[in-house]
Amino acid sequence: MKVKFNVLLIGSGGREHAIAWKISQSSKLNKLICIPGNPGISSIAECINCSPDNHLEVLKIVVEYKIDIVVCGPEVPLANGIMDFLKYKVSDSCILIGPEQLGAQLESSKRFSKEFMLRHKIPTASYQSFNLAQLSDAKKFIQSMNTPIVLKADGLAAGKGVIICKDHTQANNEIEEMLNGKFGEASTEVVIEEFLKGIEFSYFVLTDGNEFIELPEAKDYKRIGEQDTGLNTGGMGSISPVSFVDDQLREKVRIKIINPTIQGLKKENIPYQGFIFFGLIKVENEPYVIEYNCRLGDPETESIMLRIKNDLIDLFVACGNNQLGTVKMEFNNEFAATVFLVSKGYPGEIEKDKMISNYNLDNYSSKVFHAGTRYAEEKLLTQGGRVIAISSLASTKQEAVALSLDLAEKIQYDGKYYRRDIGFDL
């Protein structure tokens, strides 16, 4: 059995920087390659400027660098079939962490995931889906519903394709805009869903399609404004562990949601090797699925990686060898808190290329993860809506948040914005 492994990590965000940071601590790591990576990842891995959608170029890198493990961070390459291509070409010599297109539909099609949950009796909100030709039927369905009403773009919309409408008028206007291309191809079909009243949390497993291991749970904060107001974003911060997730609730999640999901994939002959993210809501102490993701969450990953004690490469090897049943997961009992610094205007039109200063602030308790940054002429500049995630570990939630907020204040760039109330509702 190999002692040292060459790992290829696909992605360029804060989630990938957090995964790269955790992989880089492994005693089993020989070489870490990332495509395309980012300035933060480049300090711990070799970054190659290659699009994950250029499957032939990815294959060339896998062969040239003698890659043993491929980990795909974001959802789009998975939905576009990167793992199908690599499985056909190199699966005999390579462990692939990430599902093929068929399994990635759990995230890439809201309608597929809702139908899957119905077939396997997995608790979720009631719904119907509609396309543009069915607009009048969609509006009739809306009129029959209690408010608020949830509208979801069927396809991938970078975490922004969900709208909670407070009344029927808003829902009618939004469904028309969505079906006429508000989210591009992602909203050619829209799922209309009942609103579940409760508190949300995120649950993660790594599965080989038979066995699974549970990672630390987390709670993310999607809204741009404090006290959860304003537009949805890709995520403004996260907390782990989540105070209301106790052993009783974990057992319910395991029995009612995780087990039937894994068994459902097997029954339908959908191969699945990789992470599953369960976006859950607790309604009167019962868990319901809001959505599946076919990868780890962002910004939850930036918190949970600080709490996992296991060597990530050990977990990936166990997954590839169908030995997850033998793994004992160990978590740090401290609290992790992540605060995201974003660009002015986010989640709408943003200003880019603002110079970032005083960003090398990693210490024993806190990590600075790059998300939307780039180097130009030896200067670090903002490039995306979400710029930098600051994650801290401490003995209490309040201390962890305070540590992250302290660094958030110190890092400087024009138009910087962040929420100061991450974890406020716990």
N, C-alpha and C positions, 0 to 999 in steps of 0.2 A: 504493500500500500504506500502511496506517495506520502512524503513527509512535508513537502513544501508545494504550494499551489500558485499558479498564475491565474489572476482573476481579472475579468473584463466587466466593468460596471458601465451601464448605458444610462445616460442622463446628464443634466446640467444644472439642477436646482438645489435648493437647500436640503431636500430629502436625500439627494445623491451625495451631497457633501457630508451629511451625518452618517450615511451608510459607509462611505469611503473612510471616514474617520474611525469608525468602529472596526472595519476590516483591517485598517492599517495597524491596529493594536494586536492583531493575531500573530502568534508565534509560528503559525502554519503558512504565513504569507511569504511567497517568493517575490512576486511582482504584481503591482496593481496598475491596470490601464483603465482610463476612463474616456468615453467618447460621448459628446465632445468635451465634457467637463466644464469647469469654471475656474477663476483665479484662486479661489480657496482650495479647491480640490487639487490644483496643480502643485500645491506645496507638499502633498502627501502621495501623489500618484503621477504617472505619466499621462498627460492629456493629449489626445489626438483629435484634430479638427475634422471630424467625419460625421455626416448625418446618419442617425440610426435608421433612417428610411432607405439608405443606400446599402441594400442587403449584401451585394457582392463585395463592397468595400469592408463591411463588418466581417464577413467571412474571411477576407484576406488578412485582417488583423488577428482574428482567432487562430488562423493557421500560422502566420508569421511569428506571433508571440507565444505559440504553443499554449494557448489558453486552456485551463482545466475547468474553470467555472465561469459562466456568464450570468450576470444578475441584471435584470432590466428594471430600472426605477420607475419611469413614467408609463402612463397608460397608452399613449398614442402608438409607439412602436409595437406594443403587444397587439393592439387592435389592427395594426397594419401587417401582422403576420411575421414579425422578425423571428419568433421562436419556431414557427412552422418551418421556415427556411433553414434555420440552423439545425433543427432536429433532423431534417432530411439529409443535411450535409455532414454534420460532425457529432451527432448525439452519442455515438459509440465512445468518443474520446473526451466528452465534455458534459458537465452537469449544467443543466439549463434551469435557472430560477426565474420563472415567469411562465404563464400559461400560453398555449397556442390560441389562435384566433377564436376557435370554437368556445373555449373557456373564457376568453377575454370579453365575450358578449355579455357576461354578467354585468360588466360596466359599460360597454360600448353601446348597448341597447337597453334602455329602461323598460321597453315593452317586453323584451326577452326575459329580463330578470324578474319582472312582475309575474309573467306567465309561469316561469320556473318555480317561483315561490308558491303560486296557487297549486301547481301540480304536486308539490311535495309538502303541502300543508304547513308552510313556514309563515308565522304570523307577520302580516304586513297590512298597510292601509288598503281599503277597497279603491278601485280605480276603473277607468276606461281610457283607451287611446284613440286618437283621431288624426287624420291627415287633412290637407287643405280642401279636398273634395267633400269632406265630411264636416265642414265648418258649421253649417246650420245645426247638424246633430250635436256637435260639440257644445254649441251655445244652449241647446235644449237641456243637455246633460248638466251643464253649469247651473241652469235655473232650478234644477231639481235638487241641488246640493245645499247643505248647510254651509255657512261661512265660518271661518276663512276657508279658501280653496287653494290647493297646491297645484301648480302647473310645472311640468318637468319636460325639458327638451329630451327627446328619445336618445339622441347621440351625445358624443363627447363635446362639452362646452367649457372646458377648463375650470370646472367647479362653479360656473356662474349661471348655469342653465335652469335654475330652480327659482320660481317666483311664487311667493305666498301672497294671495290676493285677499284683501279685507272684505270686499263685497262683490256682488255679481257683476256690477258695471265694470269694475277694474278687471275682473276675470275675463269678461267678454272682450274688452279692449286688448288685453294681453294675449289671449289665445289667437286673435286675429293677427297681431304683430308677429307672434312667434311662428305661426304657420306660413306667414308671408316672408320669412327669412330673417327674423331678428337675431337668431343665433346661427345663421347660415344653414348648411346641410344638417347640422345637429337638430334643428327644430322643424324639419319637414314632417315629422310626426311628433305629437305632443301627448304625454300621459297626464290625464286630469285625475287628481287623487284627493281622497278625504284628508282633512287636516287632523293629525293626531296631537293631542295636548299632553305634553309631558316634558321630560328633560333628556337631552341627547347625549350620547357618548359613543366612542369609537372602540371597536374590538378587532384584534388582529390574530390571524393564525398563519403558520407556515405548514403547508401540506404536501405530501407526495402523491395524493390522490386516494390514499388508504388511511394512513395515520395523520395526525396533526399535532402540533405543539402550539400552546397559547403564549402570546407575547404580552407585555404589560398593556393594560387598557389606557385610554387617554380621553380627553375632552378638548375639542377644538372650538375656536371662536371665529365664525364666518363673517359676521357683519362688520362693516368698516367703522361704525361708530360705537362709542362706549355705551355700556348697558344694552348691548346687542341692538343697535339702531342702524338704519341706513341700508345701503346695498350689500348684497352678498359678494364676497371676495373668494380668492383661493384659500384664505385662512390667515387670520391676524395673530394667532398665537395658540398655545395649547398647554395643558396641565396633565401630569400623570404622577401618581395614581388618581383615581376619581373616587371621592369620599363615599358616594352612595352605592358604589359597586362592591357589594359584599359577597361572601361565599354563596349565599342563597341565590342571589341574582346571577352569579357566574354559572351556577349549576343549571339554572333555567336557560341561560344563553346556550350552554353546551347541549342540553337535551332537546330544546325546541328549535334551535337555529343552526348551530354548527354541525351537529351530527346529521340532521336531514339534508343540509346543503352538500356535505361530502358524499353521503349515500346517494343523493339525487344525481350528482355529477357521474357517479359510477353507474347508476341504473341507466342513464342516458348515453353511456359510452363517450363521455366528454373527458378526455385526459386532462389532468390538472396537476401541475407541479409548480409551486410558488406560493406567494402570499395571497391571502384573501382578507380584505378589509370589510368589516361589517359596520355600516353606519346605523346605529341603533337608537331607539328612543324608549325610555321607561315610562309606561303608562300605567298608573296605579300598581306599581311593582311588577308589571309584566313587560318583558322585552319584545319589541316589534322591529322589523327591518325597515329602515327608510331607504337604504340603497346598499348595493355591493360595489366595491372597487376591486380590481384584479391586481392590486399592488399595495404598497404601504401608503399611508396618508401623509400629506404635507400640509400643515406643520406638525402633525403628531410624531412623525419619525424623529424630528429634532429633539423631542422630549424623551421618547421611549428608548432611544439608543443609549442615553445616559444611564438608564436603569438596568439594561440587560448585562448580566455578568458573564454569560456564556460567550465563548469564542464563536463569532459568526461563521467562520469557515467550517468549524465542526458541525454547525447546524446545516449548512449547505451540503456538506458531504453526506451527512445522515439522511438528508432529504433525497439526494441523488441515488443513494444506495437502499432506499426504502427501509431505513432503520430509525425513523423518527420516534417510534414506540419505545426506543431504549434511551431517549434523551431526557435528562432531568433539567428543567429550566430553573435558573437562579436569577432573582431580581434584587437590585438594590432597594432597600426599604425607604430610602429618602424620597423627597418630592422633586420632580423636574418641572420647570416652567420655561416656556418659550415665548418670546416677544418678537414680532416681526416688524422691521422697519420697512416702510413702503414709500413709493414716490408720490409727489404731489399730483393730485388728480385721480389716483387709483381708487376704484377699479375702472374708471373711465379713461379718457385720454390722458396720457402721462407725459411728463417732461423727462428726457433722458440726458445722459452724458454730463451729470453733475459730479464734480470731483468729491470723492469720499476721503476723509482724513481721520486719523486716530482710530483705525479699525483693527490693529493688531493687539487685541486685548484678551486673548485666551489666557485663562489661568486655571488653577486646580479645580475651581468650582464652576466655571463658566466657559462655554465654547461659542465662538462666532462662526456661524455657517453662512457661506455665500449662496445667494440665490440668483439675483439679477444684477451681476457685476461684470465688468470687463476691464482689461488693461489696455491703455493707449499711451504711448510715449512715457512708460514707467509710472503712469498715474492710474489709480483705481477709479473707475467711473460707474455711475448707475446705468443699468441697461434695461431693467424690467420693472414691472409694477411692484413686485415684492423684491426687495433689495438684499437684506441681510436678516437672518434669524439669530437671535441670541438666546442660548439655552443654559440654564443654571440648575445645579443640584444642591439641595439644602435639607435640613432636618424637618422644616415645616414648609407648607405651601407659601405662606407669607414671605418667608426668608428667600425662597427660590425666586419668587416674583420680584422682590426688591433687588436681588442681585442682578437679574436681567434688566430691570428698569435702570439701574445705575449705569450699566454699560450702554444701554440705549441712549441715555443722555450724553454720554461721552463721544460716541461715534457721530461725526458731523458730515452733512451734505445739505445743499440747498433744497428746501421743500420736504425735508424729512418729516414723516408722520408715523406715529405708533399709538396703539391703545395702552392706556395705563391701568386698565381694570381687568386684565386677564385673570381668570379664576374667581371673579367677583361673585358668581352665583353658587359657589360650592361652600 
